[in-house]
């Protein structure tokens, strides 16, 4: 039932009529899905609903201009478009509403996202790229308003890269850069900073991007007069309009209920973006939202009678229906017959989706009921178990929670029993959890053979004549090797291009590899990361540079809500192996303190967090990551660029393993765990501790996510029986995270003879200057004295109190 994207210049009236009728059928089908979907929420079968009613006709026009290879980055009103390109059926729409965990039934997210969040599969079941040029593509949606915009920029920029950078294998990814990235956003969400940042960046970059603004005059219940200056986004963006002498946007305005005008505008917008690589904004005005924002409320509460009457008259489906009758395309009777058929088809599709959702759970319910009945017959507490059986039997349309909850509660009544029936139920519960839990938890990280844990270490090789150079030279030479080895690799950020980054780690590389591969950006961290996400989704290997760790906060929402969840929210059917490069550790001052890692760690699960202590380790991480299909954050040590390191002879080839710790000093008395620049202080303290008879073992964790996959830290603690974790983050931050991993995952408590401790920074941001650092973050003396106090508590005689 999808729309026909091939708009012919010469067609018969009968062909035209058939095409229009098919489009109307699509529009009515989508609307009926919305109406029935709302009812399913209100009757309790679905948890929540947010639908695309009122946007059907413009989305059908958009679908006609959307070509194979193109990408969508939209939001939760675009169901009609997905139906129009053939990527969303009635059954799939309702499967999403019911949160069906079967990817075949619910291909958008296997129930991980609420309905209205759409995607297509860029990867096969093994995590390998499909041919994206032969399908219509939708990047996986996220709910945060305007959060889809930064990614849109990168999806569009990929076409520019593919068109203009030679040597890239474009198979599966691009047809000479002719793909357009299409974005959608509600008029109220254009108030978000991410929208304006993206609009500005796309105008600067001149990329093939088309933004549709669905304008129904409201943002949830708030009118446009509270949202947008002049109540008109295209009016205030007039300054972005391109001229004969200046680059910019092409801007269109179109009525959202005018079917022929919409088709014309979208065709023109697509041609401009595709052929000229010019961004386009389409302001689709006079739209309606007949069901209100969502199932959480009714729009009658905030729209007056005049507006409600206007919305009934100007509903896009109603207007198209009138236009069809007025132009002799169909009669009222013919359309009534068609509409009745559609209502039945949607009802039937809904029933089929519900049946498919319920069938496996009913089977699981029957399995556990049989086991419970056997348990009840063999237990002295059978009367209580039978009560549980009755509870489960009374649940006509159960959820998995209902099934498992009753089974687990039954075990409480047979705690002291030792029967075959009890063992059988225990085994069933354990097997059930093992089978079901991945339906909700898999693919936080890659499960393909390209995941980081499958990468073996390759040590740096040094010869007798190895040069001793600044650490930045190791990085620079390694990046040069990367850009020679991987034509699809590119790096961009503030000061990354012309001057070769603020610490000269990219010195001279723009001149050698070109401005498109080694490029400067504006001061706009969110869309720097967004560029990387979008390009990584299209097969490129971008490295997005955020100048300092502190500035990552501007992009943290995008990293947390989008990048970190791509594999998870698509159940492994999309990926964005972006590398985010930044620098930090031991910075000075409130705004350059580099002390946010505790927060970052807990906000970007799904992204690897790597904290190399020197530039050779950092270079090795980049080499490893480019062999993998997962995103990562690499935090280089800011004060390490001028420190001397040997230059390996196998530049570009050595690989630092991810998730593997390194022991820098063997010791017997206590295990000291740290990372980054603080390790230099730890090593200094360990040497000073030897002077008072304390032999400390020093471990560099190297990566925080994942942390110590081989459990080498607990092996050290088994030898020393004591541990101190030193970190420049605030208390309760990264050091607390490391301690939790050691105690709760490695069971280090079994080997401890002293209280495990952490040494972190003061709770305030560091004051400026060297003294500010000394009195705000752990110093060598702090480390020495903390270790000494632990040993004093153990043996006051050998280690008398310092002070």
C-alpha positions in Angstrom: 0.0 0.0 0.0 3.1 2.3 0.0 3.0 5.4 -2.1 4.5 5.5 -5.5 7.6 7.7 -5.5 7.9 7.8 -9.2 6.2 11.0 -10.3 5.9 10.8 -14.1 5.8 13.9 -16.2 3.1 12.4 -18.4 0.5 10.1 -17.0 -3.1 9.3 -17.8 -6.0 10.5 -15.7 -6.7 6.9 -14.7 -3.1 6.5 -13.5 -3.3 9.8 -11.6 -6.7 8.8 -10.1 -5.3 5.5 -8.9 -2.3 7.1 -7.4 -4.4 9.7 -5.5 -6.8 7.1 -4.3 -3.9 5.0 -3.0 -2.6 8.0 -1.2 -5.9 8.7 0.4 -6.2 5.1 1.5 -2.8 5.4 3.2 -3.9 8.6 5.0 -7.1 7.1 6.2 -5.4 3.9 7.3 -2.8 5.8 9.3 -5.6 7.9 10.9 -7.6 4.8 11.8 -4.5 3.3 13.4 -4.1 6.4 15.5 -7.7 6.4 16.6 -7.8 2.7 17.5 -4.4 3.0 19.1 -5.7 5.6 21.5 -8.5 3.3 22.4 -6.1 0.5 23.1 -4.2 2.7 25.5 -7.3 3.9 27.3 -8.5 0.3 27.7 -5.2 -0.7 29.2 -3.7 -3.0 26.5 -1.0 -0.4 25.7 0.9 1.8 28.2 1.1 5.1 26.3 0.3 6.4 22.8 1.6 9.4 20.8 0.4 9.4 17.3 0.7 11.2 13.9 -2.9 12.2 13.3 -3.2 15.5 11.4 0.2 15.1 9.5 -0.8 12.4 7.1 -1.0 14.3 3.8 2.3 16.1 4.0 4.1 12.9 5.0 2.7 11.2 1.9 4.0 14.0 -0.2 7.3 13.7 1.5 7.5 10.0 0.8 7.1 10.6 -2.9 10.4 12.6 -2.9 12.2 10.2 -0.6 14.6 7.9 -2.7 16.5 4.7 -2.0 19.6 5.6 0.0 18.0 8.6 1.7 17.9 8.8 5.4 15.2 10.1 7.8 15.9 11.6 11.2 12.5 12.3 12.6 10.3 12.3 15.6 7.3 10.5 16.9 4.6 11.9 14.5 6.0 10.2 11.3 3.9 7.0 11.2 2.2 7.9 7.9 5.6 8.4 6.2 6.8 5.0 7.4 3.7 3.4 6.1 4.1 5.3 2.8 7.6 4.0 2.2 6.5 0.5 3.0 8.3 0.1 6.3 5.4 0.0 8.7 2.3 -2.2 8.4 -0.9 -2.1 10.4 0.2 -5.1 12.4 3.7 -3.6 13.1 2.1 -0.4 14.2 0.1 -2.2 16.9 3.0 -4.5 17.8 4.9 -1.4 18.7 2.0 -0.2 20.8 1.9 -3.5 22.7 5.8 -3.6 23.1 6.1 -6.9 21.3 9.7 -8.2 22.0 9.8 -10.2 18.7 11.9 -8.2 16.2 10.0 -9.9 13.4 6.7 -8.7 14.7 8.0 -5.3 15.9 11.0 -4.4 13.7 11.3 -0.8 15.0 12.8 -1.7 18.4 11.5 -5.1 19.5 9.4 -3.3 22.2 12.2 -1.2 23.6 10.8 2.1 22.6 7.2 3.2 22.8 5.2 3.3 19.6 5.8 6.2 17.3 9.6 5.6 17.3 10.7 4.3 14.0 13.7 2.7 12.4 14.9 0.6 9.5 17.5 -2.1 9.7 21.0 -1.0 8.5 22.6 -4.3 9.8 21.8 -7.9 9.3 21.4 -10.3 12.2 25.2 -10.7 12.4 25.9 -6.9 12.7 27.1 -6.6 9.1 26.1 -3.6 6.9 23.2 -4.1 4.5 23.2 -2.2 1.2 21.8 1.1 2.3 21.7 2.4 -1.2 19.0 -0.1 -2.2 16.6 0.7 0.7 14.8 3.7 2.2 16.5 4.3 5.6 15.3 5.7 8.9 17.7 6.4 11.7 16.4 5.2 15.1 14.2 7.8 16.7 14.6 9.2 20.2 12.0 11.0 22.3 13.9 14.1 23.5 12.5 17.0 21.5 15.0 18.3 18.9 17.4 15.5 19.9 17.1 14.1 16.4 18.6 17.3 14.8 22.3 16.9 15.5 22.3 13.4 14.0 20.5 14.7 11.0 23.4 17.0 10.3 25.8 14.1 10.2 23.5 12.0 8.0 23.5 14.8 5.5 27.3 15.5 5.7 28.0 11.9 4.8 26.7 12.6 1.3 29.1 15.5 1.0 32.0 13.3 2.1 31.0 10.5 -0.2 30.7 12.9 -3.2 33.9 14.8 -2.6 36.5 12.5 -0.9 38.3 10.1 -3.2 39.3 6.6 -2.3 36.4 5.6 0.0 34.7 2.3 -0.8 31.1 3.6 -1.2 29.6 0.1 -1.7 26.5 -0.3 0.4 26.6 3.4 1.5 26.3 5.9 -1.2 25.6 6.6 -4.9 28.0 9.5 -5.6 26.7 11.4 -2.6 23.2 11.8 -4.1 21.4 10.9 -0.9 19.3 13.4 1.0 18.9 13.4 4.8 15.3 14.4 5.8 14.5 15.6 9.2 11.2 16.4 10.9 10.4 18.4 14.0 7.3 19.9 15.6 7.0 23.7 15.5 7.3 24.1 19.3 10.5 22.0 19.4 12.2 24.5 17.1 12.6 26.5 20.3 15.2 24.1 21.4 18.9 25.1 21.1 19.7 21.9 19.3 17.5 23.0 16.4 19.1 26.3 16.0 22.6 24.9 16.4 21.9 22.3 13.7 20.3 24.9 11.3 23.3 27.1 11.6 25.8 24.3 11.2 24.0 22.9 8.1 24.0 26.4 6.5 27.8 26.7 7.1 28.5 23.2 5.8 26.1 23.3 2.8 24.9 19.7 3.1 21.9 18.0 1.4 19.4 18.2 4.3 15.7 18.9 4.2 13.9 19.9 7.5 10.1 19.6 7.7 8.6 21.6 10.5 5.1 20.3 11.3 3.2 23.4 12.5 -0.1 22.9 14.3 0.4 26.0 16.5 0.9 24.2 19.8 3.6 22.5 21.8 1.7 20.0 24.0 -0.8 22.5 25.4 1.3 25.7 24.9 0.4 28.0 22.0 3.0 29.2 19.5 2.8 32.7 20.9 4.7 31.4 23.9 7.1 29.3 21.8 8.4 31.3 18.9 9.1 35.0 18.1 6.5 36.2 15.7 4.8 32.8 16.1 6.5 31.7 12.9 9.7 29.8 12.6 10.2 30.4 8.9 9.7 34.1 9.4 12.5 34.4 11.9 14.8 32.2 9.8 14.5 34.5 6.8 18.1 35.5 7.3 19.2 32.0 6.4 17.6 32.3 2.9 20.3 31.9 0.3 20.9 34.6 -2.3 22.8 34.8 -5.6 25.9 35.8 -3.7 25.6 34.0 -0.4 25.2 30.4 0.7 22.3 29.6 2.9 19.0 27.7 2.9 16.1 27.4 0.5 13.0 28.0 2.5 9.5 27.0 1.5 6.1 27.5 3.2 3.2 25.3 2.3 -0.3 24.6 3.7 -0.4 21.2 5.3 -3.8 20.3 3.9 -3.0 21.2 0.3 -2.3 17.9 -1.4 -1.1 19.0 -4.9 0.9 21.9 -3.5 2.6 19.6 -0.9 3.7 17.2 -3.6 5.2 20.0 -5.7 7.1 21.6 -2.8 8.6 18.3 -1.7 9.7 17.4 -5.2 11.4 20.8 -5.6 13.0 20.6 -2.1 14.3 17.1 -2.8 15.8 18.1 -6.1 17.6 21.2 -4.7 19.1 19.3 -1.8 20.0 16.2 -3.9 21.5 18.0 -6.9 23.0 21.2 -5.3 23.8 20.0 -1.8 21.9 22.9 -0.3 19.9 22.6 2.9 16.2 23.2 2.7 13.6 24.1 5.3 9.9 23.4 4.7 7.5 25.1 7.0 4.3 23.0 6.8 1.7 25.3 8.2 -2.0 25.0 9.2 -1.7 21.5 10.4 -4.0 20.0 13.1 -3.4 17.5 15.9 -6.9 16.0 16.3 -6.0 13.7 19.2 -4.0 16.2 21.2 -0.4 15.7 22.2 -0.7 12.1 23.5 -3.0 9.7 25.4 -2.1 11.5 28.6 -4.7 14.3 28.0 -7.3 15.9 25.7 -6.7 18.9 23.5 -10.2 20.1 24.3 -8.8 21.3 27.6 -6.6 24.0 26.0 -8.1 24.8 22.6 -11.1 27.1 22.4 -14.2 26.3 20.3 -13.1 28.4 17.4 -9.8 26.6 17.1 -11.5 23.2 17.5 -14.0 24.1 14.7 -11.2 25.3 12.5 -9.3 22.0 13.0 -12.3 19.9 12.0 -12.7 21.9 8.8 -9.0 22.0 8.0 -8.0 18.5 8.9 -5.7 17.4 6.1 -7.6 14.2 5.4 -10.9 16.0 5.2 -9.5 18.6 2.9 -8.0 16.0 0.6 -11.3 14.2 0.5 -13.1 17.4 -0.6 -10.5 18.0 -3.2 -10.9 14.5 -4.6 -14.7 14.9 -4.9 -14.4 18.4 -6.4 -11.9 17.1 -9.0 -14.0 14.1 -10.0 -11.4 11.6 -8.7 -14.0 9.9 -6.5 -17.5 10.2 -5.3 -18.6 10.5 -1.7 -20.2 7.0 -1.9 -17.0 5.5 -3.3 -14.9 7.1 -0.5 -17.4 5.9 2.2 -17.1 2.4 0.9 -13.3 2.7 0.9 -13.3 4.1 4.4 -15.4 1.3 5.8 -13.0 -1.2 4.2 -10.0 0.5 5.9 -11.7 0.5 9.3 -12.2 -3.2 9.0 -8.6 -3.8 7.8 -7.2 -1.8 10.8 -9.4 -3.7 13.3 -8.3 -7.0 11.8 -4.6 -5.9 11.9 -5.0 -4.8 15.5 -6.5 -8.2 16.5 -3.7 -10.1 14.7 -1.0 -8.0 16.4 -2.6 -8.6 19.8 -2.9 -12.3 19.2 0.7 -12.5 18.1 1.8 -10.6 21.2 -0.2 -12.7 23.6 0.4 -16.2 22.1 3.9 -16.9 23.5 3.0 -15.5 27.0 -0.1 -17.7 27.2 2.0 -20.7 26.4 4.5 -19.6 29.2 1.6 -19.1 31.6 0.3 -22.6 30.9 3.7 -24.1 31.4 4.2 -22.5 34.8 0.6 -23.4 35.9 1.4 -27.0 35.2 4.5 -26.8 37.3 2.8 -25.0 40.1 0.0 -27.6 40.3 2.6 -30.3 40.6 4.3 -28.3 43.3 1.1 -27.8 45.2 0.2 -31.5 45.2 3.6 -32.4 46.7 3.9 -29.6 49.3 2.4 -29.3 52.8 1.8 -25.6 51.9 -0.2 -26.6 48.8 -3.2 -24.4 49.9 -1.0 -21.3 49.6 0.4 -22.3 46.3 -3.1 -23.0 45.0 -4.0 -19.5 45.9 -1.2 -18.3 43.6 -2.4 -20.6 40.9 -5.9 -19.0 41.2 -4.4 -15.6 40.9 -2.5 -16.5 37.7 -5.5 -18.3 36.2 -7.6 -15.3 36.6 -5.3 -13.2 34.5 -6.8 -13.7 31.1 -4.3 -11.5 29.1 -1.1 -11.9 31.2 2.2 -10.1 30.9 5.5 -11.9 31.4 5.8 -10.1 34.7 2.6 -11.8 35.9 3.9 -15.3 34.9 7.3 -14.9 36.5 6.2 -13.1 39.6 3.8 -15.9 40.6 6.4 -18.5 39.9 9.0 -16.8 42.1 6.5 -16.2 44.9 5.7 -19.9 45.0 9.2 -20.8 46.0 8.8 -19.0 49.2 6.3 -21.6 50.4 8.7 -24.5 49.8 11.9 -23.0 51.3 12.6 -26.0 53.5 11.4 -28.7 51.1 13.6 -30.8 48.9 11.5 -32.3 46.2 11.7 -32.9 42.5 8.8 -30.6 41.9 10.6 -27.7 43.6 13.8 -28.4 41.6 11.8 -28.5 38.4 10.2 -25.1 39.2 13.6 -23.6 40.1 15.1 -24.8 36.9 12.2 -23.4 34.9 12.5 -20.0 36.6 16.3 -19.8 36.0 15.9 -20.9 32.3 13.0 -18.5 31.8 15.0 -15.6 33.1 18.0 -16.5 31.0 15.8 -16.7 28.0 13.6 -13.6 28.6 16.0 -11.1 30.2 18.0 -10.6 26.9 14.7 -9.5 25.2 15.0 -6.4 27.4 18.7 -6.1 28.0 20.7 -7.3 25.0 22.8 -5.1 22.7 23.8 -2.4 25.0 27.1 -3.0 23.4 27.9 -4.8 20.1 27.3 -8.5 20.0 29.0 -8.9 16.6 32.5 -10.3 16.1 33.7 -6.7 15.8 33.0 -5.8 19.4 36.0 -4.4 21.4 36.4 -7.5 23.5 37.3 -9.5 20.4 40.4 -7.3 19.7 43.7 -8.7 20.8 46.5 -6.5 22.0 49.4 -5.6 19.7 52.3 -4.2 21.6 54.3 -1.2 20.5 57.6 -2.1 19.0 60.8 -0.2 19.8 64.2 -0.5 18.4 67.6 0.6 19.6 67.3 3.7 17.6 63.7 4.6 18.6 63.4 8.4 18.9 62.3 10.0 22.1 59.7 12.6 21.2 56.9 14.7 22.7 53.8 12.6 23.3 51.9 14.7 20.7 54.3 13.4 18.0 53.3 9.8 18.7 49.6 10.8 18.3 50.3 12.9 15.2 52.2 10.1 13.5 49.6 7.6 14.4 46.7 9.8 13.1 48.6 10.2 9.9 48.9 6.4 9.6 45.1 6.1 10.4 44.1 8.5 7.6 46.4 6.7 5.1 45.0 3.3 6.1 41.3 4.2 6.4 40.0 6.5 3.6 36.7 6.6 5.4 38.2 8.0 8.6 37.9 11.7 9.3 38.3 14.1 12.2 36.7 17.4 13.0 36.3 19.8 15.9 37.2 23.2 17.2 40.8 24.1 16.1 41.3 20.5 14.7 42.0 21.5 11.1 44.2 24.4 10.2 46.3 24.6 13.3 46.2 20.8 13.9 44.3 20.9 17.3 45.2 23.0 20.3 48.0 20.6 21.3 49.3 19.9 17.8 48.3 16.2 17.7 47.1 16.8 14.2 49.8 19.2 13.1 50.1 19.4 9.3 47.5 16.7 8.6 44.9 19.0 7.1 47.3 20.1 4.4 48.1 16.4 3.7 44.7 14.8 3.8 42.4 17.7 2.9 39.9 20.0 4.6 37.0 17.6 4.4 38.9 14.9 6.4 40.7 17.1 8.9 38.4 20.0 9.5 37.6 22.9 11.7 34.1 23.4 13.2 32.3 26.2 14.9 31.9 26.3 18.7 29.0 23.9 18.9 29.7 20.7 20.7 26.3 19.1 20.4 26.3 19.1 16.6 30.0 18.1 16.5 29.0 14.9 18.1 25.8 14.9 16.0 27.9 15.1 12.8 29.8 12.0 14.1 26.7 10.0 14.9 25.1 10.6 11.5 28.2 9.9 9.5 29.0 6.7 11.5 25.4 5.5 10.8 26.3 5.7 7.1 29.5 3.7 7.1 32.1 6.4 7.7 34.6 6.3 10.6 34.4 9.8 12.1 36.4 11.1 15.1 34.6 14.0 16.7 36.9 16.2 18.8 35.6 18.0 21.8 38.3 20.4 22.8 38.2 19.7 26.6 36.4 17.2 28.7 34.5 20.0 30.4 32.9 21.0 27.1 31.5 17.5 26.7 28.7 18.7 28.9 27.2 20.5 26.0 27.0 17.2 24.0 26.2 14.9 26.9 22.5 14.8 26.2 23.2 13.7 22.6 25.7 11.1 23.7 23.5 9.8 26.5 20.1 9.7 24.7 21.3 9.0 21.1 24.8 7.6 20.7 24.8 5.4 23.8 21.5 3.7 22.9 21.7 3.2 19.1 22.5 -0.6 19.3 20.2 -1.1 22.3 17.2 0.6 21.0 17.4 -1.1 17.6 18.3 -4.5 19.1 21.5 -4.6 17.1 20.1 -3.5 13.8 21.8 -0.1 13.6 25.2 1.1 14.9 27.2 4.3 15.1 30.8 3.5 15.8 31.8 7.1 16.6 35.0 7.9 18.4 34.7 11.0 20.6 38.2 12.5 21.2 38.8 14.9 24.1 41.4 15.8 26.6 41.3 16.4 30.3 42.7 15.3 33.7 44.4 17.6 36.2 43.1 20.7 34.6 43.0 23.9 36.7 40.1 26.1 37.5 36.3 25.8 38.0 35.5 25.6 34.2 38.5 23.5 33.1 38.7 21.0 36.0 38.0 17.9 34.0 36.2 16.3 37.0 32.9 15.1 35.5 33.8 11.5 34.9 31.6 10.1 37.6 28.5 11.7 36.0 29.6 10.8 32.5 30.2 7.2 33.4 26.6 6.8 34.6 25.0 8.7 31.7 26.6 7.1 28.7 26.4 3.4 29.4 26.6 1.9 25.9 29.7 4.0 25.0 33.2 2.8 26.0 35.1 5.3 28.2 38.9 5.0 27.8 41.4 6.9 30.0 44.9 6.4 28.6 47.8 7.6 30.8 50.0 8.6 27.9 49.8 9.3 24.1 51.1 5.8 23.1 48.3 4.2 25.0 45.8 6.7 23.5 47.1 6.0 19.9 46.7 2.3 20.6 43.1 2.8 21.6 42.3 4.6 18.4 43.9 1.8 16.4 41.8 -0.8 18.3 38.5 1.2 18.0 38.9 1.5 14.2 38.8 -2.3 14.1 35.5 -2.4 16.1 31.9 -1.4 15.5 31.2 0.4 18.8 31.3 4.0 20.0 33.9 5.3 22.5 35.1 8.3 24.4 38.8 8.7 24.6 40.1 11.1 27.2 43.7 12.1 26.5 45.9 13.5 29.3 46.1 17.3 28.8 49.5 17.5 30.5 51.0 14.7 28.6 51.4 16.1 25.1 54.9 17.6 25.9 56.1 14.7 28.0 58.7 12.5 26.3 57.8 9.0 24.9 59.5 6.6 22.6 58.2 6.6 19.1 57.1 3.0 18.2 58.2 1.6 14.8 54.8 0.0 14.2 52.8 3.2 14.2 49.2 2.7 13.2 49.4 -1.0 14.0 49.8 -1.4 17.7 46.6 -1.8 19.7 45.8 -1.1 23.3 43.4 -3.7 24.6 40.1 -2.4 26.0 38.9 -3.5 29.4 42.4 -4.7 30.4 44.3 -3.2 33.3 48.0 -2.8 33.5 50.2 -3.2 36.6 52.8 -0.5 36.6 54.5 -1.5 39.8 54.5 -4.8 41.7 54.0 -4.6 45.4 53.0 -6.6 48.5 51.4 -4.3 51.0 48.5 -2.5 49.3 46.9 -2.2 45.9 46.7 1.4 44.5 44.2 1.8 41.6 44.0 4.9 39.4 44.0 6.2 35.8 45.1 9.2 33.7 47.4 11.9 34.9 46.8 11.1 38.5 48.8 7.9 38.0 52.0 10.0 37.9 51.3 11.2 41.4 50.4 7.7 42.5 53.7 6.4 41.1 55.6 9.2 42.8 53.9 8.4 46.1 54.6 4.7 45.7 58.3 5.4 45.5 58.2 7.6 48.6 56.2 4.9 50.4 59.1 2.5 49.9 61.2 4.9 52.1 59.0 4.1 55.1 58.8 0.3 54.3 55.5 0.2 52.4 55.6 -1.7 49.1 52.5 -0.7 47.0 51.3 -2.3 43.9 50.1 0.3 41.3 47.4 -0.6 38.7 46.3 1.6 35.8 42.7 0.7 34.9 43.2 2.2 31.4 39.5 1.9 30.6 36.5 2.7 32.8 33.8 1.2 30.6 34.5 -1.7 30.5 36.6 -2.1 33.6 39.0 -5.0 34.2 37.3 -7.8 32.3 40.0 -10.2 33.4 39.5 -9.4 37.2 43.2 -8.6 37.6 42.5 -6.1 40.4 41.1 -8.7 42.7 44.1 -10.9 42.0 46.3 -8.1 43.2 44.1 -7.5 46.3 44.3 -11.3 47.1 48.0 -10.7 47.4 48.0 -7.4 49.2 44.7 -7.6 51.2 44.3 -3.9 51.0 43.1 -1.4 48.3 43.0 2.4 47.8 41.4 3.9 44.7 42.7 7.4 43.8 40.7 9.6 41.5 40.5 13.3 40.6 36.7 13.2 40.4 34.5 14.2 43.3 33.7 11.7 46.0 31.1 9.2 44.9 32.2 9.6 41.3 34.5 7.4 39.3 36.4 6.1 42.3 33.1 4.9 43.8 32.2 3.3 40.5 35.5 1.4 40.5 35.1 0.3 44.1 31.6 -1.0 43.4 33.0 -3.0 40.4 35.7 -4.5 42.6 33.5 -5.3 45.6 30.3 -6.4 43.9 31.5 -8.0 40.7 35.0 -9.2 41.6 34.1 -10.1 45.3 37.2 -8.5 46.6 35.8 -8.3 50.1 36.8 -12.0 50.5 40.5 -10.9 50.5 40.4 -7.6 52.4 42.0 -7.2 55.8 41.5 -3.5 55.9 38.6 -1.2 54.9 38.7 -0.5 51.2 39.1 3.3 50.7 38.8 5.9 48.0 40.7 9.1 47.7 39.0 11.7 45.6 38.7 15.5 45.1 37.0 18.0 47.3 33.3 18.4 46.6 33.8 21.8 45.0 35.2 22.6 41.6 38.9 23.2 41.8 40.2 26.7 42.4 42.4 28.2 39.7 46.2 27.9 39.7 48.7 25.3 40.9 47.7 25.9 44.5 44.1 25.6 43.6 44.8 22.1 42.2 46.9 21.1 45.2 44.2 22.0 47.7 41.3 20.7 45.6 42.5 17.4 44.1 44.6 14.5 45.6 48.2 15.4 45.9 51.2 13.1 46.3 51.2 13.9 50.0 47.5 13.0 50.2 48.1 9.7 48.6 51.1 9.0 50.8 49.3 9.9 54.0 46.2 7.9 53.1 48.2 4.8 52.4 50.2 5.3 55.6 47.1 5.7 57.7 45.8 2.4 56.4 49.0 0.7 57.4 49.1 2.6 60.7 45.6 1.1 61.6 47.0 -2.3 60.7 50.2 -2.0 62.7 50.6 1.2 64.8 54.0 0.0 66.1 55.7 -0.3 62.7 53.8 2.7 61.4 53.4 5.3 64.1 51.0 8.2 63.5 52.2 10.9 61.2 50.2 13.7 62.7 
